[in-house]
Amino acid sequence: MSGVVTISGKNLKYEPPRKRLHEEIMSKPDATLHNPAPDYLRGLLDKAGLSQRKAAHTLGVSERMMRYYLVPADNADYREAPYVVQYALEQLAAEDSPTSSGKERELTKSIKL
């Protein structure tokens, strides 16, 4: 439903909103999107099909730190996960997306923190 729209006497081309392409979602890190909520991070682990142990080893963090990131925020052991951990988990979760290509999966596997 694209076309021309007239606003204040000016003809502007209208393009309807589109879904973000997978490449746009995976393209660049953006720390303004930092969400260290343990529930969100656990959801990423579930989507990626990773255990806490496997995720810790894949990301290069200790298993203990991964547990600290994933306990409820009101727990005395809770530590806020850095954005790079969140971003890497998002990439691993997106890896199995039906729109991701083999090349993107290989790039994602090579992420090192």
C-alpha positions in Angstrom: 0.0 0.0 0.0 2.6 2.5 -1.0 1.8 5.7 -2.9 2.1 9.5 -2.7 0.8 11.5 0.3 0.4 15.3 0.3 1.4 17.0 3.5 1.5 20.8 3.8 1.4 21.1 0.0 4.3 18.7 -0.5 4.0 15.4 -2.2 5.8 12.7 -0.3 6.3 9.1 -1.2 4.7 6.8 1.3 6.2 3.5 2.1 4.4 1.3 4.7 6.4 0.1 7.7 8.1 -3.2 6.9 9.4 -6.0 9.1 13.0 -5.6 9.9 15.2 -7.9 7.9 17.2 -10.5 9.8 20.4 -8.8 8.6 19.3 -5.5 10.2 18.5 -7.2 13.5 21.9 -9.0 13.6 23.9 -6.2 12.0 25.4 -4.1 14.8 25.4 -4.1 18.6 23.5 -1.2 20.3 24.2 -0.9 24.0 21.1 1.3 24.3 19.1 -1.9 24.0 20.8 -3.4 27.1 18.3 -5.6 29.0 20.1 -7.6 31.7 16.9 -9.0 33.2 17.5 -12.6 34.2 14.2 -13.7 32.7 15.1 -12.2 29.3 18.6 -13.9 29.4 17.1 -17.3 30.4 14.6 -16.9 27.5 17.6 -16.4 25.1 19.2 -19.5 26.5 16.0 -21.5 25.9 15.7 -20.2 22.4 19.3 -21.0 21.6 18.9 -24.5 23.2 21.8 -24.0 25.5 22.4 -25.0 29.1 23.9 -22.4 31.4 27.1 -24.4 31.4 27.3 -24.6 27.6 26.5 -20.9 27.3 29.2 -20.0 29.8 31.8 -22.0 27.9 30.7 -20.7 24.5 30.9 -17.1 25.7 34.1 -17.5 27.6 32.7 -16.6 31.0 32.8 -18.7 34.2 29.9 -20.9 35.0 29.6 -19.1 38.3 29.3 -15.7 36.6 26.6 -17.1 34.2 24.7 -18.3 37.3 25.0 -14.8 38.9 23.6 -13.2 35.7 20.6 -15.6 35.7 19.5 -15.7 39.3 16.5 -13.4 40.2 17.5 -9.8 40.5 16.4 -9.7 44.1 18.8 -12.5 45.0 22.0 -11.4 46.9 24.1 -13.3 44.3 22.7 -11.4 41.3 25.1 -9.6 39.1 24.0 -7.5 36.1 25.1 -9.1 32.8 27.2 -6.8 30.6 25.7 -5.9 27.3 28.2 -8.0 25.4 26.9 -11.1 27.1 23.3 -10.2 26.2 24.3 -9.4 22.6 26.2 -12.7 22.2 23.2 -14.7 23.6 20.9 -12.8 21.2 23.1 -13.9 18.3 23.2 -17.5 19.5 19.4 -17.4 19.9 19.0 -16.0 16.4 21.3 -18.6 15.0 18.5 -21.1 14.5 16.2 -18.6 13.0 14.7 -19.9 9.7 15.9 -16.7 8.0 19.5 -16.9 9.1 22.0 -18.1 6.5 24.8 -20.5 7.0 27.3 -17.6 6.7 25.6 -15.7 9.5 25.6 -18.9 11.7 29.4 -19.3 11.1 30.0 -15.6 12.0 27.9 -16.0 15.2 29.8 -19.1 16.2 33.0 -17.1 16.0 31.9 -14.5 18.5 34.5 -14.2 21.3 34.2 -12.0 24.4 
